[in-house]
Amino acid sequence: MQRSAERIATISAHLNPSPSSYQMEGGVDLSRANCRAKGGSAGFKVAILGAAGGIGQPLAMLMKMNPLVSVLHLYDVANTPGVTADISHMDTGAVVRGFLGPQQLEDALTGMDLVIIPAGVPRKPGMTRDDLFNINAGIVKTLCEGIAKCCPKAIVNVISNPVNSTVPIAAEVFKMAGTFDPRRLLGVTMLDIVRANTFVAEVLGLDPREVDVPVVGGHAGVTILPLLSQVKPPCSFTPAETEYLTSRIQNGGTEVVEAKAGAGSATLSMAYAAVKFADACLHGLRGDAAIVECAFVSSQVTELPFFASRVRLGRNGVEEIYPLGPLNEYERTGLEKAKKELATSIQKGVAFVKK
């Protein structure tokens, strides 16, 4: 009877770590055990905040498949139990636990190594990323207050748009709490790189996996600046090709929003990009060498306090920020446009927290 009770507690704990009691035959009370699957591989503890949303669900599924993840916490304000039950049936090593509503936010965050934030409302046709600001800014602020309290040493990946403003919001929250470490706060711009690699590969007739396009600046419109002069493998583009590629990379999100005709924004490609970036962060945490990706971080690459550029990831998050390198005239012009727009977006985020 005792061993049977322990097994039921183990299985129950996978779906909901909060205390609960079961009445067994013979009057035996059984509480849920806070445990992980027998034989589960060692790894990192990851929380996804907004796990039941359009990005969150495929993101959670892909993170469940990552062998570097041992515990996966799924948090949202609605529908988390169903998503948790569904994903927990996947036969991979990570143990999945679900958390529902603000009252369980702290439980979801305690002890986490990496926190990924896709929470917020999606962009709809006709909306700019700034239109999302008032709703998503408040969501990110609340979630970051929880992070500052429960896992201040965690690496934080911010996906919630507008990233150009939500990352400064997160930074201000952490500063007010006395926990801000610029190395551990990263805005996820990986989707811009994923799109750039894909679109450039189409023009060059290459496998996208063989293409590497650095994308700097920010994560909205003209702030997205692909450095086509630094593409690997080295190649050259005509002015028409440069204009076409730059425009398409900058407007990739709008392309998806319009194609879905009101049914959503980029969710599947964003989830893929988010997992690709999260995996890089986990490899950095593990101590792997030469993990270099682009991200929107606290930076001195330009006069702006935040900027997206290549960074080297390690055990403390961002270990090194690389300079932009040589830019051609087209890119220098684009950089000035990007900085002007970025300055406004960054200040908007800072002002939101300080008001």
VOZA-756454 format. One line per 8 residues: number of its first residue (from 1); their letters; for each residue x, y, z negated of C-alpha. Coordinates in steps of 0.25 Angstrom, whole numbers. Example, Ala and Ser with C-alpha at 12.3 -4.5 7.8 and 13.67 -1.06 7.14 Angstrom:
// VOZA-756454
1	as	49/-18/-31; 55/-4/-29
This chain:
// VOZA-756454
1	mqrsaeri	0/0/0; 11/10/-4; 19/8/9; 6/9/17; 3/22/10; 17/27/13; 15/24/28; 2/32/29
9	atisahln	8/44/22; 20/43/32; 11/43/44; 2/54/38; 13/63/35; 17/64/50; 4/71/53; 3/80/41
17	pspssyqm	13/83/30; 3/90/21; -1/82/9; -13/73/10; -18/61/3; -24/48/7; -32/38/-1; -27/24/1
25	eggvdlsr	-35/11/-2; -33/9/-17; -33/23/-21; -19/26/-16; -17/41/-13; -7/43/-1; 0/57/2; 6/60/15
33	ancrakgg	21/59/15; 30/69/20; 39/60/28; 44/57/42; 43/45/51; 52/33/47; 64/33/57; 62/47/62
41	sagfkvai	75/53/67; 82/64/60; 80/78/66; 74/92/64; 61/97/58; 54/105/68; 41/113/67; 32/118/78
49	lgaaggig	23/130/74; 11/130/84; 12/115/87; -2/114/91; -2/124/102; 1/124/117; 16/124/115; 16/118/102
57	qplamlmk	10/104/106; 20/101/117; 31/107/109; 27/98/97; 27/86/106; 40/88/112; 47/91/98; 41/78/93
65	mnplvsvl	49/71/104; 62/79/100; 72/69/93; 78/80/85; 65/83/78; 62/74/66; 50/82/60; 40/90/68
73	hlydvant	31/100/61; 19/105/69; 12/117/64; 0/125/70; -13/132/65; -22/122/72; -22/108/78; -9/103/72
81	pgvtadis	-14/90/66; -18/85/80; -5/89/87; 3/83/75; -5/70/76; -3/69/91; 12/72/91; 15/64/79
89	hmdtgavv	12/51/87; 24/53/96; 34/42/93; 46/51/91; 54/54/78; 49/67/74; 38/67/63; 27/77/66
97	rgflgpqq	19/84/55; 8/94/58; 4/107/50; -8/115/52; -11/129/48; -3/140/40; -5/133/27; 5/122/33
105	ledaltgm	15/131/40; 25/130/29; 24/115/28; 26/115/43; 39/123/42; 46/118/30; 59/111/33; 59/114/48
113	dlviipag	72/115/56; 65/121/69; 52/128/70; 46/131/84; 35/141/85; 26/140/97; 14/145/89; 5/156/95
121	vprkpgmt	-5/159/106; -1/156/120; -1/166/131; -13/167/141; -14/173/155; -12/188/154; -6/188/141; 9/193/139
129	rddlfnin	17/187/128; 15/200/120; 0/197/120; 3/185/111; 11/194/101; 1/197/91; -4/183/89; 9/176/90
137	agivktlc	17/186/82; 8/183/70; 9/168/72; 25/168/73; 26/177/61; 18/168/52; 25/156/57; 39/162/55
145	egiakccp	35/166/40; 33/151/38; 46/148/44; 54/158/36; 48/152/23; 48/137/26; 60/135/36; 68/147/37
153	kaivnvis	80/140/42; 73/133/54; 76/137/68; 63/144/74; 59/143/88; 49/154/92; 40/151/104; 28/159/101
161	npvnstvp	27/171/111; 31/182/113; 44/176/108; 51/190/111; 42/194/99; 40/182/90; 54/179/88; 57/193/82
169	iaaevfkm	44/191/74; 50/178/68; 63/185/66; 56/196/58; 48/186/49; 61/179/46; 68/192/43; 57/196/33
177	agtfdprr	58/182/26; 74/183/26; 75/170/34; 79/176/48; 90/168/55; 92/173/69; 98/160/73; 86/152/69
185	llgvtmld	75/160/77; 74/157/92; 63/162/102; 61/151/112; 63/156/126; 66/142/131; 54/142/141; 60/153/149
193	ivrantfv	73/145/150; 65/132/154; 57/140/165; 70/147/170; 77/133/172; 64/128/179; 62/140/188; 77/141/192
201	aevlgldp	78/126/194; 66/127/204; 73/138/212; 87/131/212; 81/117/214; 87/111/202; 83/103/190; 78/113/179
209	revdvpvv	86/105/169; 99/109/176; 96/124/176; 99/133/164; 94/147/165; 96/157/153; 84/165/150; 87/177/140
217	gghagvti	79/189/135; 66/185/129; 53/176/132; 43/185/139; 43/191/153; 54/200/157; 61/196/144; 64/183/150
225	lpllsqvk	77/184/157; 83/172/165; 97/174/168; 97/167/181; 112/172/184; 116/162/173; 108/150/177; 115/136/176
233	ppcsftpa	118/130/186; 124/143/192; 116/148/203; 111/161/210; 98/167/213; 93/177/223; 86/189/218; 73/184/222
241	eteyltsr	75/171/215; 80/178/202; 67/187/202; 58/175/204; 65/166/194; 66/178/183; 51/181/185; 46/167/184
249	iqnggtev	54/164/172; 49/177/165; 35/174/169; 35/159/167; 25/160/155; 15/168/163; 16/158/174; 11/147/165
257	veakagag	1/155/158; -5/159/172; -5/144/177; -12/140/164; -23/150/167; -26/153/153; -24/139/147; -11/142/140
265	satlsmay	4/146/142; 17/139/144; 16/128/133; 22/115/139; 34/122/145; 36/130/132; 35/118/123; 46/111/132
273	aavkfada	54/124/131; 52/125/116; 56/110/114; 68/112/122; 73/124/114; 69/117/101; 77/105/105; 89/114/107
281	clhglrgd	87/120/93; 87/107/87; 99/102/94; 106/115/89; 101/112/75; 107/98/76; 120/105/80; 121/101/94
289	aaivecaf	131/110/102; 129/119/114; 113/121/112; 111/134/120; 97/139/124; 90/153/126; 82/158/115; 76/171/110
297	vssqvtel	84/175/97; 90/186/88; 101/190/97; 112/201/100; 113/197/114; 106/210/118; 102/222/109; 88/215/106
305	pffasrvr	87/208/93; 81/195/100; 85/190/114; 84/177/121; 98/171/126; 106/159/126; 109/154/112; 116/142/106
313	lgrngvee	108/134/96; 114/127/84; 111/123/69; 107/137/65; 99/140/78; 105/150/87; 120/149/85; 125/158/96
321	iyplgpln	118/168/106; 125/169/120; 126/182/127; 118/184/140; 130/183/149; 131/190/163; 118/195/169; 116/199/183
329	eyertgle	109/212/186; 95/206/187; 97/200/173; 102/213/167; 90/220/172; 81/209/167; 88/209/153; 85/224/151
337	kakkelat	70/222/154; 70/210/145; 76/218/133; 66/229/134; 55/220/134; 61/211/123; 64/223/114; 49/226/113
345	siqkgvaf	45/212/110; 55/210/99; 51/223/92; 36/219/93; 40/206/86; 48/213/75; 37/224/73; 26/213/72
353	vkk	33/208/59; 37/221/53; 23/228/55
